[in-house]
Amino acid sequence: MMYINRSIEEILKKRFETAKTVAITGARQVGKTTLTTHAFPNVKRINLKNVILYNNAKEDPQGFLENFERPLFIDEIQRVPELIDSVKTILDEITSRSNYLFSGSQKWELMKGLSESLAGMVSILELGTLSLREIYDIPFKKPFIPTLEYLTEREKTIKKYDNIWKVIHRGGYPELYEENPREWEEFYSSYVSTYIERDVYEITKISDNNLFYRFMVSVAARTGNILDYTNISKDIGVSVETIRNWISILEKTDIIYLLEPYYNSHLNRAIKTPKIYFKDTGLAAYLTSWLTPETLENGAMNGAFFETFIVNEIIKSYINDGKDYRKRIYYYRGKDKTKKLVNGNLETVESEIDLIIEENGTLYPIEIKKTTNPKSEMSQSFDVLDKDINKKRGIGVIIYKGNYKLKLRDNLYAIPIEYI
């Protein structure tokens, strides 16, 4: 089987050398097991999906661990959370590093156990689906931030991305990029069925798989939009509380990401509701029945999918460097009025900034446009950040579907997606 080099592998190895144990989280089938066994070929692996191992670990967690020498890779450890307390007992008595590797597909459940029992003893990493850098074997590792230093360094490893809509439609699951990849529709059909029947059922014991499937379709159709529980509730025909619970399941299992809004006392007209993004555009395309790259590129949701894809690529650049992106990346929408280019015309609309990256007290505003003709008017809302007297405004960028880095005015550039 072809192995695609994962950008996070070097970070994983370094963390394992310096921490008592390392946990790697991520959605089903993003390649956690493949990555870990490739990075540590001599470390014994046990998978708690194995019924015999599961039953033995559940019955006597401490005795179970004593059956194996360290270092040990325990796959899907969230299935037997009692093991984490037993691991703590062992780690409390030793000072050595590189003892255990954990993986899990239910991030919140796993992290809850780790933070409660192994605080200070475990280093936690997240693995996403394949990034463009990984697909095109680009060695550049730094997280995206639109400074002149970053852009200059990134230019040294630029590769042209051919047929980007094919990648957006295919998604980033590794099985779809093997030498003999699985058929797209078959893969996602199997993925969704397995996900609902196993992961979702394990968390909530849901009895109506078709209803949860309809819910996933409804959420996928809203990727890139502000989260509205009531709207989804009316669409599906279940209570708002049920929708809140199901949204949290999609979060726990790394199917979606909620992008928090940027606001403070100086931006008191800011909307404070998160935006919702599917973490894989291929899965969202399958659920919303965009069956080919061409229909997706020319369809009504092409803007939302392009934005979702770019947001995910930026997030992956952070997680693949072992960085916490949740306190760095935001969006802004306010009730302030501004002039904005809409379908070629300047219209008065509410202020909106697709992304804001905060780094060392500086705010970097980003607009994401599927256009090939970027204009400075597309950045009109960036000025709202000047109201935040406690932060500086850095370089703003418009990420667009073109070929050239363009200076549009002082402190504003248009950059192709290859710069991410």
C-alpha positions, 0 to 999 in steps of 0.5 A: 500500500502506498504511504503518503508522507504526513506532515505531522510525523516529525512532530509526533516523533519529537513529542514521543521522545520528550513526553511520557505518553502521546495521544493522537486524535482524529476522525475515523479513517484519517490515517492515525494507525497508519501514521503511528505504525509507520513512524514507530514500526518497532512499537507493538500495537494492540487494537481495542476493537478486538473483542478478546482484547477489549473484554480482557482490558475491561475486566482487569485494566491493570492486569491487561497492561502488565501483559505488554512491554513498553513502549506500547501503542493502544489503538482506540483507547477510548473504548476502555477508558478505565485503562487511562487510570491504570496507565496513570498508576504506572506512569506515577512510578516511573520517570522514563519517556516514550511509554505509551501511544494512544489513538482515538476517534472520539476526541472529546471522550478521549481528551476528557479522560486524558485531561482528568487522569494524565494531566502533565503526562500526555502530549495530545496531537490531532490528525486531519485528512490529507492536506494539499501539501501532503497530496502534492508532497510539499516539504514546507511545514510552517503554519499559514500566516500572511506575513511578508516573511511567510509569503517569501519563504513559502514561494520557495516550495510553490507547486501549481495545484492542478484541477483543484475542484477535483481535490475539493470534490474527492476530499482528503481521506487517504484511501482515496489517494492510494495507487488503486483508490476506492471508488468515490461514492462507494467509499463515502457510502460505506463511511457514512453507514459505518460512522452512524452505525458504530461511532454515533450509536456508541455515543448516543444509542440512536435508533433511527439511522435514517433520521441522523443521516438526514441531519448530516445532509442538512448540516452539510448543506450549511457548511460555511454558514452561521450555525442556526439550531432552530433552522436545522430543527425545522428542517429535520423535524426534531427538537432544538435540544436534539439538534444541539446534542447531535451537533456535539456528536459531529464535533466529538467525532471530528466531522465538523468544526465550529469556527468561533467569532471574533469580538471584544468590548470595542466590537460590541456590534459583533455577532457571537454565533459560530460558523459551521464547517465540515472538516472534509469537503468530499464527505460534504459533497457526497451528503449533498449529492454533488456527484462530480467535480464539474457539478460541484464547481458550477453548482449553487454551493461552489462558494461555500465549498471553496471557503470550507476547503480553504478554511480547512487547509489553513487549520491543517497547517496549524495542526500538522505543526502541533499548534492549537488553532482554536485560539488563533483563528476566528471569523467576524460578522457585525451589524456595522454597514460597509460597502462590499463587492457583490456580484460585481456591484458595490452594495451596502452590507453587514461587515464580514471577514471570512477569517482572522488569524491572531498572532502575538497581538496582531490581527491578520484579516483574510477574505476567501474568493473563488474569483480569478480577478481579485479587487481591493474592494473585496477587503472593505470590511478589514477596516473594522479591526481598526476599532480594536485599540488593543490589537494591531492590524497586520497584512490582509490577504484575499485568497483567490483562484489565480496564479499570481501574488498581487499587491493591491494596495499597502498592507493588502495582497491577493495570493493564490491558494498555493501559498497556504 
